[in-house]
């Protein structure tokens, strides 16, 4: 009775190049799963923080007081509250600067928020490109190992006078494992990448909507202060 070959047996019987391909694919698979869980945590936290800050922002709290609270922990500020902090800080600075008109003040606050937005978006998108790379190249690396293994199997087959299925099957099986490992590494990475890109886009839309709404509030405040001539008071908003 013939002994069935396990995955480990097929790995040890494979050629050196196919072994290196399998090890590389295994490392890429592990790396991909680490990034999947790490990105999930980051994006979930960003979404929860955005919703929490929006509730706080629209609760009727005095925005000058909210700014002071965030300033007290500025090093830990992130996400939407960082956008608010950057915009409000620039608005207050430019508003108290002599000769600055309301439109320039609003534009300055908007630019400050866009800079902060770009940095926060970069944090959310960090390592997503690596997931996309793993998902796109893993099948090809696995296919390369398979082609190399099958080629060696047929070369060895040509050296014997009478070939049988039992002689060629193990070589083909060990070669096909490389393709299977490539798919095993690629499929989760592709699924996670597409899902996370969609979720990052939703969080980004939350950020952009907040920026537009906050700019509208600052614009009303700036125009109101210009009309009353009271440009030296801290904005109560």
Order of alpha helices (4+ residues) and beta strands (2+ residues): alpha-alpha-alpha-alpha-alpha-alpha-alpha
